[in-house]
Amino acid sequence: HGQYGGRFFIVESGSFELRIEDAVLESDSVTNTYSTKSETMQRMQRKQHFLQTLVHARDEQEREQTNAAQTSGVTPGAAGLERVPSRAFFMDVLERAPSRHFPDEMVRTHSDDTVVALDSEARDQSHCSRRSSVPAPDVAFPLVRMISDPASNIGHGNRRHSETTAACSPRLSPKAVTFNCLPDTDSPSSTVLGVRRRGDSFGEMALLYHAPRTSTAVAREDSVVWWVDQESFRRIMLGKAQSRAERVAHELNQVDLFQGLLSHEKLQLAQNFLTLTFKEGDWIVRQGEFQNVWYILVAGECCLSRTVDQKEEELVTLRPVTHFGERALLRETPSEFSVKAVSKDGVRCLVLDGPTFKELAGLLTEDSDFRRAVEDDLLEFARYKGRRNQRLAGLLGRLQQARTTTSRVTSGNLELDPSLSQRSLDRVGLLGVGAFGAVTLERDPQTGKLFALKTLSKGLVQKHELQESVKNEREIMTMIDSPFTGRLHTTFQDDNYVYFLLEPLLGGDLHFLIRCPETCVMLRRPNMHGFLLACVVCALAHLHERNIVFRDLKSENVLLASNGYAKVCDFGFSKFVLGRTFTLCGTPEYVAPEVIKSEGYDRMVDWWALGVLTFEVICGDTPFSDPDEDPSPVFIFHRVMAGLEHVKFPFDDSGAISFIKALLQRVPGKRLGIGGAMQVKRHRFFQRVDFAGVEKQELEAPYVPPLVAEDDLSMFDSDGQDLPEYVEYIPDGSNWDADF
């Protein structure tokens, strides 16, 4: 106690008592007055007291060293007031020995959060201990084994050296040392704070805070410990912090608020969150308290209630993934309700400090959750929370439960492999076939709900080196949320496939409608094609607001919902772009000149593709293809570069011709859309379109697909014979599928 620590200790065998002198305990004792406060506030107060104790002990230690230096005539600087002891003391007794692996089953007591956690020496008093597995130390950090006699003190006091009997990490030059510490026979009366046995640890807080140790560790029996020096311990903690931030970012992917953020933005945000766990019955928030943190519930259930006339009234049950605490923070008032952990297995929350939350809320001013938190009365706000937080049933409920209990959904939770006879979903039929998999219509047997399931072969994706493209498609789809883009419910994976669970759009695609004799004539009517293309403009506007370039707009990627509204789908080529990008990709008939010339391009390529799509919808074919000539991409690119000079318009709608010519300008700066989506909407081609009604989906579509049932597949004609070959997937170690 009171000495500066340079090591973190892990007990291999034996046991240690953590003691503190009664005089110190009495002077630093804190009254237990937390019974009416939330568990969060109790932890914060305990933490604050602990840090104050560290500062006080450190100041006392420095004063003693300064006085000793002045008494001996040495200046404080020369006395070397070093807070962390040098490793030189140990280096002269280190000798080479056979390398030895750290025990695989070794675990240690630790804290997941450094702001509200307690020091390990004080943790037994506060009942806040937690346990976590330590990875088998295939790590490049020195782990040194020490042997202590009973009643020996692990500190920086008197020691005597004996023969070396242990080793360190196998990746370094193995060194071993035995410390036989002198018994402390004259120790004053002390109180035992806790006992550390095999797999437990102690000493980390003194290293983290550059502070004296808050207790003395005394061997109760012949004991062996492993120790890590301060520099290596900090490297381990930095690596752990990075790994923890990645886990938190994965959980933030499930929060609707953050769907518009990129992965690196979520990772940066994740570094500001802490993880807190609560046991059943803990009060997380108490009514009347001022809040200084914001909570995201990621595991377990909580009860939101208020006290009226000394009676507790339950308002709503909160389930993952939801957030609370924003109302008090944004209003800067005491909490109007209490939140209690009610799950038998406990509750886990991500928490963000108040000032950081307010900065975040300032960036998300358009979010309805924050707006309603400020404007609604308490009961209406609680009802809104309940509607947003209903328990999902069937497949989606199982996926939600799996994602809140594990970092990824595995084949143990669901079975969707197309080769299995017993699957978690019932297959209704085939919607489409691609180079790497298929899209099928599936029904949840528990709820009867329909889904479109996109199944991609990992083996084929790996064979064609398209792992980043598939990852990018998932990331893009989590960023968007528009009624004019296909909705992604969730993703999933097993040993051989990755899956996209999508909303089913059974009205067919534009390519089918353009070539169907019954519908191609209808598409030529201005009200018909004007309405469908307005939906596409709304979709592109949504993407471009998020700096996403679609890059593959074509008739096959525009699908109709059962209400007749069009939605843009298939985001495999989409990309988040700030500035310009140079990748040559897309469908040749729709590729813009700047893509072909490899001069770099941006969102303007989507407006070019809209011009091609408009021509195709009205005429039945694209402007730069000719069925009587060479259909190769080189020939098509040649015609694209030649421009509209050689293109004939087989219709006389001046508004449509003007619109297409404005979009198919070879110079991007002269192209319609350079002024944004609003410039496109204002073109006279859309003069009969009520965009406000379209965006709210209040207008009746001029064409509604003639579906006779909710699972009618008559608008699709995919052939099961076109399914891609099976390629076995052998993991390459890149872990590219980890987020699915």
C-alpha positions in Angstrom: 0.0 0.0 0.0 1.2 3.5 -0.9 4.1 2.5 -3.2 4.1 3.1 -6.9 3.4 0.0 -9.0 5.3 -1.0 -12.1 3.6 -4.4 -12.6 0.3 -6.1 -13.2 0.0 -9.5 -11.5 -1.9 -12.6 -12.5 -2.2 -15.4 -10.0 -1.3 -18.9 -11.4 -1.5 -20.8 -8.1 -1.9 -20.1 -4.5 -3.8 -17.1 -3.2 -3.2 -13.5 -2.0 -5.0 -11.3 0.5 -5.5 -7.7 -0.4 -5.0 -5.8 2.9 -5.2 -2.2 4.0 -4.2 -0.8 7.4 -7.2 0.0 9.6 -5.9 3.5 10.2 -5.8 4.2 6.5 -9.2 2.6 6.0 -10.8 4.7 8.7 -9.3 7.9 7.4 -10.5 7.2 3.8 -13.8 5.5 4.6 -16.8 6.6 2.8 -20.3 6.4 4.2 -22.6 4.0 2.3 -25.4 6.5 1.4 -26.2 5.1 -2.0 -29.4 3.2 -1.2 -31.8 5.7 -2.8 -29.6 6.4 -5.8 -29.3 4.7 -9.2 -26.6 2.1 -9.6 -24.9 4.3 -12.2 -24.7 7.2 -9.7 -23.4 4.9 -7.0 -20.6 3.7 -9.3 -19.6 7.2 -10.3 -19.4 8.3 -6.7 -17.4 5.3 -5.7 -15.1 6.0 -8.6 -14.7 9.6 -7.7 -13.8 8.7 -4.2 -11.3 6.1 -5.4 -9.6 8.6 -7.6 -9.5 11.2 -4.8 -7.8 8.5 -2.7 -5.2 7.9 -5.4 -4.4 11.6 -5.7 -4.2 12.0 -2.0 -1.8 9.0 -1.6 0.3 10.2 -4.5 0.6 13.7 -3.1 1.6 12.3 0.3 4.2 10.0 -1.4 5.7 13.0 -3.3 5.9 15.1 -0.2 7.7 12.4 1.7 10.2 12.0 -1.2 10.8 15.7 -1.4 11.4 16.0 2.4 13.8 13.1 2.2 15.7 14.6 -0.6 15.9 18.0 1.1 17.1 16.3 4.3 19.9 14.5 2.5 20.9 17.7 0.6 19.9 16.4 -2.8 17.6 18.4 -5.0 14.2 16.9 -5.8 15.2 16.6 -9.4 18.4 14.7 -8.6 16.5 12.5 -6.2 14.6 11.3 -9.2 10.9 11.5 -8.2 10.0 8.8 -10.6 6.4 7.7 -10.3 6.9 4.4 -12.1 9.9 2.3 -11.0 12.6 1.4 -13.5 12.9 -2.2 -14.8 16.6 -2.1 -14.2 16.0 -3.6 -10.8 14.8 -6.8 -12.4 17.0 -6.9 -15.4 20.2 -7.9 -13.5 18.5 -11.1 -12.1 16.8 -12.2 -15.4 18.3 -15.4 -16.8 17.4 -17.5 -19.9 15.1 -20.5 -19.3 13.0 -22.7 -21.5 9.9 -20.9 -22.9 6.6 -21.7 -21.5 3.1 -20.9 -22.7 0.7 -19.0 -20.5 -2.1 -21.3 -19.2 -4.9 -21.4 -21.7 -7.6 -21.6 -19.1 -6.3 -18.6 -17.2 -8.9 -15.9 -16.6 -8.6 -12.7 -14.6 -11.0 -10.3 -12.9 -11.2 -7.1 -14.8 -13.4 -4.1 -15.5 -15.0 -3.4 -18.9 -15.3 0.4 -18.2 -12.5 2.6 -16.9 -14.7 5.6 -15.9 -17.2 4.0 -13.6 -15.2 0.8 -12.7 -13.5 0.3 -9.4 -9.9 -0.5 -8.6 -9.4 -4.2 -8.3 -8.3 -3.8 -4.7 -11.6 -2.1 -3.8 -13.8 -4.2 -6.0 -14.8 -6.8 -3.4 -16.1 -4.2 -1.1 -18.4 -2.7 -3.8 -19.6 -6.0 -5.3 -18.8 -4.8 -8.8 -16.4 -7.6 -9.9 -16.6 -9.0 -13.4 -14.7 -11.8 -15.2 -13.5 -12.3 -18.7 -11.4 -14.8 -20.5 -7.8 -13.8 -21.3 -6.6 -15.0 -24.7 -3.8 -17.6 -24.7 -0.7 -15.4 -24.6 0.5 -15.8 -28.0 1.3 -12.2 -27.5 4.6 -10.4 -27.7 4.5 -9.1 -24.1 6.9 -10.3 -21.3 5.1 -12.4 -18.8 7.4 -13.2 -15.9 6.7 -15.9 -13.4 7.3 -15.3 -9.7 7.1 -17.5 -6.6 6.2 -16.1 -3.2 6.4 -17.6 0.3 3.4 -17.3 2.6 2.9 -13.9 4.1 5.2 -12.4 1.5 4.4 -8.9 0.3 4.2 -8.2 -3.5 5.4 -4.6 -3.5 8.7 -2.7 -3.9 10.0 -3.3 -0.4 12.6 -5.8 0.8 13.2 -8.8 -1.4 15.9 -11.4 -1.7 16.6 -13.3 -4.9 16.7 -17.1 -5.3 17.2 -19.4 -8.2 15.3 -18.7 -11.4 12.4 -21.1 -12.0 10.1 -19.6 -14.6 9.8 -18.2 -18.1 8.1 -15.5 -20.1 6.3 -15.2 -23.4 7.5 -17.6 -26.1 7.8 -14.8 -28.6 10.6 -13.1 -26.6 13.9 -14.2 -25.2 12.5 -16.3 -22.3 13.6 -14.9 -18.9 12.7 -16.2 -15.5 13.1 -14.9 -11.9 12.0 -16.0 -8.5 11.4 -13.4 -5.8 11.3 -14.6 -2.2 10.0 -11.5 -0.4 10.8 -10.9 3.3 7.8 -11.6 5.6 6.2 -8.5 7.0 6.3 -9.6 10.7 5.6 -6.1 12.2 2.6 -5.2 10.1 0.0 -3.2 12.0 -3.6 -4.4 12.2 -5.3 -4.4 8.8 -8.5 -5.2 7.1 -8.8 -7.8 4.3 -10.5 -6.3 1.3 -10.5 -9.4 -0.8 -8.8 -12.5 -1.9 -7.2 -13.2 -5.3 -6.9 -16.8 -6.3 -5.9 -18.7 -9.5 -6.9 -16.7 -12.5 -7.5 -13.5 -10.6 -5.4 -10.4 -11.0 -4.4 -7.2 -9.3 -2.3 -4.1 -9.7 -3.8 -2.6 -12.9 -5.2 0.6 -11.5 -1.9 1.8 -10.1 -0.4 1.4 -13.5 -3.3 3.1 -15.3 -3.3 6.1 -13.1 0.4 6.5 -12.2 -0.7 6.3 -8.5 0.4 4.5 -5.4 -1.2 1.1 -4.7 -4.3 1.3 -2.6 -3.7 -2.0 -0.8 -1.0 -4.6 0.1 -1.0 -8.0 -1.5 0.1 -10.7 0.9 0.6 -14.4 0.0 -1.6 -16.7 2.1 0.3 -19.8 0.9 3.1 -20.8 -1.5 2.0 -18.9 -4.6 3.1 -18.3 -8.1 2.2 -15.2 -10.1 2.9 -13.9 -13.6 3.7 -10.3 -14.0 3.6 -7.8 -16.9 5.7 -4.6 -16.8 4.0 -1.3 -17.2 5.0 -0.6 -20.8 3.8 -3.9 -22.0 0.6 -3.6 -19.9 -0.2 -0.4 -21.6 0.4 -1.8 -25.0 -2.0 -4.7 -24.1 -4.6 -2.2 -22.9 -4.3 -0.1 -26.1 -4.9 -3.2 -28.2 -7.8 -4.2 -26.0 -9.2 -0.7 -26.3 -9.1 -1.0 -30.1 -10.7 -4.4 -30.1 -13.4 -3.1 -27.7 -14.1 -0.1 -29.9 -14.7 -2.5 -32.8 -17.1 -4.5 -30.8 -19.0 -1.4 -29.7 -19.1 -0.1 -33.4 -20.6 -3.5 -34.3 -23.4 -2.9 -31.8 -23.9 0.7 -33.0 -24.7 -0.8 -36.4 -28.0 -2.0 -34.8 -29.0 1.6 -33.7 -31.3 3.3 -36.2 -29.9 6.7 -35.2 -26.5 5.8 -36.7 -27.5 4.2 -39.9 -26.3 7.2 -41.9 -22.8 7.0 -40.5 -19.9 5.3 -42.2 -18.0 2.4 -40.6 -15.0 4.5 -39.7 -17.3 7.2 -38.3 -19.0 4.6 -36.1 -15.6 3.3 -35.0 -14.6 6.8 -34.0 -17.8 7.3 -32.1 -17.5 3.9 -30.4 -14.3 5.1 -28.7 -16.4 7.5 -26.7 -18.8 4.8 -25.3 -18.3 2.8 -22.2 -20.0 -0.6 -21.4 -21.9 -1.0 -18.2 -23.6 -4.1 -16.9 -26.4 -4.2 -14.3 -27.9 -7.1 -12.4 -31.6 -7.7 -12.1 -33.2 -5.2 -9.8 -30.6 -2.5 -10.3 -31.9 1.1 -10.8 -30.1 2.5 -13.8 -31.9 5.8 -13.6 -33.9 7.2 -10.7 -36.6 9.7 -11.0 -35.5 13.2 -9.8 -31.8 12.6 -10.5 -29.9 14.9 -12.9 -28.6 12.8 -15.7 -25.0 13.1 -17.1 -24.9 10.1 -19.4 -26.9 8.7 -22.3 -27.8 5.0 -22.5 -28.1 2.5 -25.4 -29.7 -0.8 -24.3 -28.0 -3.6 -26.1 -28.8 -6.7 -24.0 -31.6 -7.5 -21.5 -34.8 -5.7 -20.7 -35.6 -2.6 -18.6 -38.7 -1.2 -17.1 -39.4 2.5 -17.5 -41.6 3.8 -14.7 -42.6 6.9 -12.8 -43.7 7.4 -9.2 -47.0 9.3 -8.7 -48.5 9.8 -5.2 -45.9 7.3 -3.8 -47.1 4.6 -6.3 -44.9 3.3 -9.0 -46.5 3.3 -12.4 -44.9 1.2 -15.2 -44.9 3.1 -18.5 -43.2 0.8 -21.0 -40.7 -2.1 -21.3 -37.5 -1.2 -23.1 -35.8 -3.9 -25.2 -32.7 -4.0 -27.3 -31.7 -2.0 -29.3 -33.1 1.2 -27.9 -31.8 4.3 -26.1 -32.9 6.4 -23.2 -31.7 9.3 -21.1 -31.9 11.9 -23.9 -35.0 13.6 -22.6 -33.4 14.8 -19.4 -30.1 15.7 -21.1 -31.7 17.7 -23.9 -34.2 19.4 -21.5 -31.5 19.9 -18.9 -34.0 18.9 -16.2 -34.1 16.0 -13.6 -35.3 12.7 -14.9 -39.1 12.4 -15.0 -38.9 8.6 -14.8 -36.9 5.7 -13.4 -35.3 2.8 -15.4 -34.8 -0.5 -13.7 -33.0 -3.7 -15.0 -35.6 -6.5 -15.0 -33.8 -9.3 -17.0 -32.8 -12.3 -15.0 -29.5 -12.5 -16.8 -28.8 -8.8 -16.3 -28.7 -5.8 -18.6 -25.8 -4.4 -20.7 -25.8 -0.8 -21.8 -23.5 1.4 -23.8 -23.2 4.8 -22.2 -22.0 8.2 -23.5 -21.1 11.2 -21.3 -23.5 14.1 -21.4 -21.3 16.7 -23.2 -20.4 14.3 -26.0 -24.0 13.3 -26.3 -25.0 16.9 -26.8 -22.4 17.4 -29.5 -23.8 14.2 -31.2 -27.4 15.4 -30.8 -26.4 18.7 -32.5 -25.3 16.7 -35.5 -28.6 14.7 -35.6 -31.0 17.6 -35.2 -33.4 16.1 -37.8 -33.9 12.9 -35.9 -37.4 12.4 -34.7 -36.4 10.6 -31.5 -34.5 13.7 -30.2 -37.2 16.1 -31.4 -39.9 14.1 -29.6 -37.8 13.8 -26.5 -37.9 17.6 -26.2 -41.4 18.3 -27.4 -43.7 15.5 -26.3 -45.2 15.1 -22.8 -43.9 12.2 -20.8 -46.8 9.7 -21.5 -46.8 10.4 -25.3 -43.0 10.0 -25.3 -43.3 6.7 -23.5 -45.9 5.4 -25.9 -43.7 6.5 -28.8 -40.8 4.5 -27.2 -43.0 1.5 -26.9 -44.1 1.6 -30.5 -40.5 1.9 -31.7 -39.4 -0.9 -29.4 -41.9 -3.7 -30.0 -40.6 -7.2 -29.7 -40.0 -8.8 -33.1 -41.5 -12.2 -33.8 -40.3 -15.1 -35.8 -37.1 -15.0 -37.7 -36.4 -11.3 -37.2 -37.0 -11.8 -33.4 -34.5 -14.6 -33.3 -32.0 -12.6 -35.3 -32.4 -9.7 -32.9 -32.0 -11.9 -29.9 -28.9 -13.5 -31.4 -27.3 -10.1 -32.2 -27.9 -8.8 -28.7 -26.3 -11.8 -27.1 -23.4 -12.4 -29.5 -21.2 -10.3 -31.7 -22.3 -12.1 -34.8 -25.1 -14.4 -35.9 -23.9 -17.9 -36.6 -25.2 -21.1 -38.1 -26.1 -22.3 -34.7 -28.9 -19.7 -34.6 -30.4 -20.2 -38.1 -30.3 -22.6 -41.0 -30.6 -21.0 -44.4 -28.2 -23.1 -46.5 -30.1 -23.7 -49.8 -28.9 -27.3 -49.9 -30.7 -28.2 -46.6 -34.1 -29.8 -46.5 -34.9 -28.4 -43.1 -34.4 -24.6 -43.1 -35.4 -21.7 -40.9 -37.4 -20.2 -43.8 -39.8 -21.9 -46.2 -38.9 -21.3 -49.9 -41.7 -20.0 -52.0 -39.9 -19.6 -55.3 -37.0 -18.1 -57.3 -36.9 -14.4 -58.0 -33.5 -14.1 -59.8 -30.2 -15.6 -60.4 -26.8 -13.9 -60.5 -23.1 -14.8 -61.0 -22.5 -15.5 -57.3 -25.9 -16.7 -56.1 -29.6 -16.3 -56.2 -32.5 -14.3 -54.8 -35.4 -16.3 -53.5 -38.8 -15.5 -52.0 -39.0 -17.0 -48.5 -41.8 -17.2 -45.9 -41.2 -17.2 -42.1 -43.1 -20.3 -40.9 -43.8 -18.7 -37.5 -45.2 -15.3 -38.7 -46.1 -16.0 -42.3 -44.1 -12.9 -43.3 -42.4 -12.8 -46.7 -38.8 -11.9 -47.4 -36.5 -11.8 -50.4 -33.4 -13.7 -49.5 -30.2 -12.9 -51.4 -27.7 -15.8 -51.1 -24.1 -15.3 -52.2 -21.6 -18.1 -52.3 -18.5 -17.3 -50.2 -16.4 -19.6 -52.4 -17.4 -17.7 -55.6 -16.9 -14.3 -54.0 -13.5 -15.4 -52.8 -12.6 -16.9 -56.2 -13.4 -13.7 -58.0 -11.8 -11.5 -55.3 -15.0 -9.6 -54.6 -14.9 -9.7 -50.8 -14.6 -5.9 -50.5 -17.5 -5.4 -52.9 -19.8 -7.6 -50.9 -18.8 -5.9 -47.7 -19.3 -2.5 -49.3 -22.8 -3.5 -50.4 -23.8 -4.4 -46.9 -22.3 -1.1 -45.5 -24.1 1.0 -48.1 -27.4 -0.6 -47.4 -27.1 0.0 -43.6 -26.5 3.7 -44.4 -29.7 4.3 -46.4 -33.3 4.5 -45.3 -35.7 5.6 -48.0 -39.1 4.4 -49.3 -37.5 4.6 -52.8 -34.7 2.1 -52.1 -34.9 -1.6 -51.3 -34.9 -2.2 -47.5 -32.4 -4.4 -45.8 -33.7 -6.2 -42.7 -30.5 -7.8 -41.7 -27.6 -9.9 -42.9 -26.4 -13.4 -41.9 -23.8 -16.0 -42.7 -22.8 -19.6 -42.3 -19.9 -21.7 -43.4 -20.5 -21.4 -47.1 -22.8 -18.4 -47.8 -23.6 -14.8 -46.8 -27.2 -13.8 -46.8 -29.1 -10.5 -47.3 -32.6 -10.5 -45.9 -34.5 -8.0 -47.9 -38.1 -6.7 -48.4 -39.8 -8.5 -51.2 -40.7 -6.4 -54.3 -42.9 -8.6 -56.4 -44.2 -6.1 -58.9 -41.4 -6.9 -61.4 -38.6 -4.8 -62.6 -38.6 -2.1 -65.3 -36.7 -4.3 -67.7 -39.6 -6.8 -67.6 -42.2 -4.1 -67.9 -40.5 -2.5 -70.9 -40.4 -5.8 -72.8 -43.8 -7.0 -71.8 -46.4 -6.4 -74.6 -49.1 -5.6 -72.0 -47.1 -2.9 -70.2 -44.7 -1.4 -72.7 -47.5 0.7 -74.3 -48.5 2.0 -70.8 -45.0 3.1 -70.0 -45.0 5.5 -73.0 -47.7 7.6 -71.4 -46.3 10.7 -69.7 -48.1 10.2 -66.4 -46.8 6.6 -66.2 -43.1 7.0 -67.0 -43.1 10.4 -65.3 -44.3 8.8 -62.0 -41.8 5.9 -62.1 -38.9 8.1 -63.0 -39.8 10.6 -60.3 -39.4 7.7 -57.8 -36.0 7.0 -59.2 -35.0 10.7 -58.8 -36.1 10.6 -55.2 -33.9 7.5 -54.7 -30.9 9.2 -56.2 -31.5 12.3 -54.2 -31.4 10.2 -51.0 -28.2 8.5 -52.0 -26.4 11.7 -53.1 -27.4 13.4 -49.8 -25.3 10.7 -48.2 -22.4 11.1 -50.7 -23.2 7.7 -52.2 -22.8 7.2 -56.0 -25.1 4.4 -57.2 -23.1 3.6 -60.4 -25.4 0.9 -61.7 -28.7 2.5 -62.5 -30.5 0.4 -65.1 -33.9 -1.0 -65.8 -33.1 -4.3 -64.1 -32.3 -2.5 -60.9 -35.6 -0.6 -60.6 -38.3 -2.8 -59.0 -41.9 -2.1 -58.3 -43.6 -2.7 -55.0 -47.1 -4.1 -54.7 -48.5 -0.5 -54.5 -46.9 0.5 -57.8 -44.1 2.7 -56.4 -40.6 2.1 -57.9 -37.6 1.3 -55.7 -33.9 1.2 -56.6 -32.2 -2.0 -55.7 -28.8 -3.9 -55.9 -26.1 -1.7 -54.3 -23.1 -3.9 -55.3 -21.4 -1.2 -57.3 -22.5 1.7 -55.0 -19.7 3.7 -53.3 -19.3 6.4 -50.8 -17.5 9.2 -52.6 -15.9 12.4 -51.4 -14.4 14.1 -54.4 -13.8 11.7 -57.3 -13.4 8.0 -57.9 -11.8 6.2 -60.8 -13.1 2.6 -60.9 -14.4 1.4 -64.2 -17.7 -0.3 -63.4 -21.3 -0.4 -64.4 -23.4 -1.7 -67.3 -21.9 -0.6 -70.7 -25.1 0.9 -72.1 -25.4 3.2 -69.0 -21.7 4.1 -68.4 -21.0 7.9 -68.6 -18.1 9.3 -70.8 -16.0 10.3 -67.9 -16.0 6.8 -66.6 -14.8 5.4 -69.9 -12.0 8.1 -70.1 -10.8 7.2 -66.6 -10.7 10.9 -65.7 -12.4 10.5 -62.4 -16.1 10.9 -61.8 -18.7 11.7 -59.1 -22.5 11.6 -58.6 -23.0 13.1 -62.1 -22.7 9.6 -63.6 -26.0 8.7 -62.0 -27.8 11.5 -63.8 -26.3 10.4 -67.1 -27.6 6.9 -66.4 -31.0 8.4 -65.6 -31.0 10.0 -69.1 -30.3 6.5 -70.6 -33.0 4.9 -68.5 -35.6 7.6 -69.5 -34.8 6.9 -73.2 -35.2 3.2 -72.6 -38.5 3.5 -70.7 -40.1 5.5 -73.5 -38.5 3.8 -76.5 -38.0 0.2 -75.3 -34.2 0.3 -75.9 -31.1 2.2 -74.8 -29.8 5.0 -77.0 -26.2 3.7 -77.5 -27.0 0.1 -78.4 -28.1 -1.3 -81.7 -29.5 -4.9 -81.9 -28.4 -5.1 -85.6 -24.7 -4.3 -84.8 -21.9 -5.4 -82.6 -23.1 -5.6 -79.0 -19.6 -5.7 -77.5 -18.7 -3.2 -74.7 -16.0 -1.6 -77.0 -18.6 -0.8 -79.7 -21.0 0.6 -77.1 -18.3 2.7 -75.5 -17.5 4.1 -78.9 -21.1 5.2 -79.5 -21.3 6.7 -76.0 -18.2 8.8 -76.7 -19.7 9.9 -80.0 -22.7 11.4 -78.0 -26.2 12.0 -79.2 -25.3 13.3 -82.6 -26.0 9.9 -84.1 -29.0 9.0 -81.9 -32.5 9.2 -83.3 -35.5 10.0 -81.0 -38.4 7.9 -82.2 -40.9 10.1 -80.4 -41.9 13.8 -80.5 -42.4 14.6 -76.8 -40.3 17.8 -76.6 -40.2 17.8 -72.9 -38.8 14.2 -72.8 -36.3 15.0 -75.6 -35.1 18.1 -73.7 -34.8 16.2 -70.5 -32.8 13.4 -72.1 -30.5 15.7 -73.9 -29.9 17.8 -70.7 -28.9 14.6 -68.8 -26.7 13.1 -71.6 -24.3 16.1 -71.8 -20.8 14.7 -72.3 -19.3 17.4 -70.0 -20.4 16.7 -66.4 -20.4 20.4 -65.5 -23.0 21.1 -68.2 -25.2 18.1 -67.3 -28.7 18.5 -65.7 -28.2 17.6 -62.0 -25.1 19.6 -61.5 -27.3 21.7 -59.3 -28.6 18.7 -57.3 -31.8 16.7 -57.4 -34.0 19.8 -57.1 -32.7 21.0 -60.4 -33.8 17.7 -62.0 -37.2 17.9 -60.3 -37.8 21.4 -61.7 -37.3 20.4 -65.3 -40.5 20.7 -67.4 -40.5 17.0 -68.0 -41.8 16.6 -64.5 -44.3 19.5 -64.6 -47.3 17.1 -64.1 -45.6 15.3 -61.1 -46.5 16.2 -57.6 -43.1 15.4 -55.9 -44.5 16.2 -52.4 -47.2 13.6 -52.9 -44.7 11.1 -54.4 -42.2 11.5 -51.5 -45.0 11.0 -48.9 -46.4 8.2 -51.0 -49.9 9.8 -50.8 -50.5 9.5 -54.6 -52.1 6.5 -56.2 -49.7 5.0 -58.7 -50.9 5.1 -62.3 -50.0 1.4 -62.6 -50.4 -1.2 -59.9 -49.0 -4.7 -60.6 -51.8 -7.2 -61.1 -50.7 -9.5 -58.2 -53.4 -12.0 -57.2 -51.7 -13.0 -54.0 -48.9 -11.6 -51.7 -46.6 -14.4 -52.9 -47.5 -14.1 -56.6 -44.4 -14.7 -58.7 -46.0 -14.1 -62.1 -43.8 -11.0 -62.7 -40.6 -13.1 -62.6 -39.4 -15.7 -65.0 -36.1 -16.8 -63.6 -34.9 -20.3 -64.6 -33.4 -22.5 -61.8 -31.1 -24.0 -64.4 -29.0 -20.9 -64.3 -27.9 -21.2 -60.7 -24.1 -20.8 -60.3 -21.8 -23.7 -59.6 -20.9 -24.6 -56.0 -17.4 -23.6 -55.0 -16.1 -24.7 -51.6 -15.2 -21.9 -49.3 -11.8 -22.1 -47.5 -11.3 -19.2 -45.1 -8.2 -17.1 -46.0 -7.8 -15.5 -42.6 -9.0 -12.1 -43.7 -12.2 -12.4 -41.8 -14.0 -10.4 -44.4 -17.4 -11.8 -43.5 -17.2 -10.9 -39.8 -19.9 -8.2 -39.9 -22.5 -10.4 -41.6 
